[in-house]
Amino acid sequence: MLSVVVFLPLAAAVVLFAVPRVSARFARWWWVGVSAVEFALIVALWVAAPVSDGYAYEVNLRWIPSVSSGYHIGVDGLSLPLIALTGGLFLACAVYSLRQDKRVRSFAALFLFLETASLGLFVALDLILFFVYFDLSIVAMYFVIAGWGHRDAARAAVKFFLYTFVGSLALLVGFIALYLTASPHTFDIVELTRQNPLAGSGWAAGLILLALGIGFAIKTPTVPFHTWLPPAHTEAPAAGSAILAGVLLKMGTYGFVRIAMPILPEAWRRYALVFVIVGVVSVVYGALVALAQRDFKRMIAYTSVNHMGYIVLAIGAAGLVADSAVEARQLAVTGAVTQMVSHGLITGALFLLAGVLYERGGTYDVDRYGGLARTAPRFAGLTAVAAFASLGLPGFSGFIAEFQIFTGSLGAAPVATIVAFLGILITAALFLRAFQKVFLGPSQTAPAADLTVPEAVSITPLLVLTVVIGIFPRFLLDAIEPVSRSVLNLLAR
């Protein structure tokens, strides 16, 4: 069943190219239909999955026996929310792209291929399998940016590819080192976690953590590895930016929690303060630079650096075992995973809304707009909801995530956590200022059309989900908390 979920989008992409003379209309609705079926299957998986510390729907087949690498997949409370987020965002992008008219068949097929790569990574329990999906996602997003982006898309795509490919090479070095230190040698994540092969190894574990840390930090991205992100987002099409922020960035933080923390617990504890510092710098720096932007889409891109910094702060604080209670550190890990889901929903919606703005006015410059609330009230209303959700207002998923992160991190890293509070204040200021300029200020542009039906249908459910999680978080937290306990137990070894 899990393999069907992973490979259904890829099979649908092959069908698009296998059937001759496919019309653009058929390609659009085929993409929407397959994405809807895919999301329904993921929801069914979640409903039927048992809540436990182990893996559900596990498959473990021999693949490359000479290096003990297998087709090993499964889901738990860490991966289930992320594959649900992935399915939901790809469905939203499919609906949003119903008005796409530029090489529609290739566009739809590429996104379906990217969906398989993303889902495959979040269910992979083998390092080689994880690496393959990681690299495939880079290749697919490169073509999305280069083929359907804006004026400087080619340069932004190359920068994105080179940065993230360097990160994947660093990961490969770390994965090979883990394989060589294991006894018996293996790339299996579950077996490596059980072995704890680098226990007591000191500097060797530190070097491997450095390789993994660089690879995942580039993908997240954190300061100072973030410079590829703003141009990639600015030049990408709206659907590409939504997937890049909502799904691909989570591959970095997911890798920290799935691979680095449980396999290298001693090294993680030893260098946890480094991650705390990197996290809080990313929070404050991302917010301040976002505040300085006049480009609406670039501003959202820098808020991603800010929000992903909260996750790194939380997982770093979880490793500071000497100064905080187990319950607090578990809360920090739970908050980090909740923030992954929350950020994906909110920022995905914001980038789709930025795409609407560009469609209407041909620019992201906030100074070129004004008074759009009078001519596009539905657009203004959804943007207001997304902005308040992003700044962590109570009643939204962002508040639940950040509350857990700050509560769980305060005891272990009080100074860093207090400094990180500034990020919330700055984020509130930048979103309120941008909203005032675009929607409430004096009119600077000709009247703009309001949201079309596909745009409204694609964006509204994402924001509704942020409210549902904000008011009824239990269904999400029940899935995440067993994994948080398991990660902390592994860190205590």
Secondary structure, 3 states (H helix, E strand, C coil): CHHHHHHHHHHHHHHHHHCCCCCHHHHHHHHHHHHHHHHHHHHHHHHHCCCCCCCEEEEEEEEEHHHCEEEEEEECCCHHHHHHHHHHHHHHHHHHHHHCCCCHHHHHHHHHHHHHHHHHHHHECEHHHHHHHHHHHHHHHHHHHHHHCCCCHHHHHHHHHHHHHHHHHHHHHHHHHHHHHCCCCCCEHHHHHHHCCCCCCCHHHHHHHHHHHHHHHHHCCCCCCCCCHHHHHHHCCHHHHHHHHHHHCHHHHHHHHHHHHHHCHHHHHHCHHHHHHHHHHHHHHHHHHHHCCCEHHHHHHHHHHHHHHHHHHHHHHHCCHHHCCHHHHHHHHHHHHHHHHHHHHHHHHHHHHHHHHHHHHCCCEHHHCCCHHHHCHHHHHHHHHHHHHHCCCCCCHHHHHHHHHHHHHHCCCHHHHHHHHHHHHHHHHHHHHHHHHHHHCCCCCCCCCCCCHHHHHHHHHHHHHHHHHHHCCHHHHHHHHHHHHHHHHHHCC
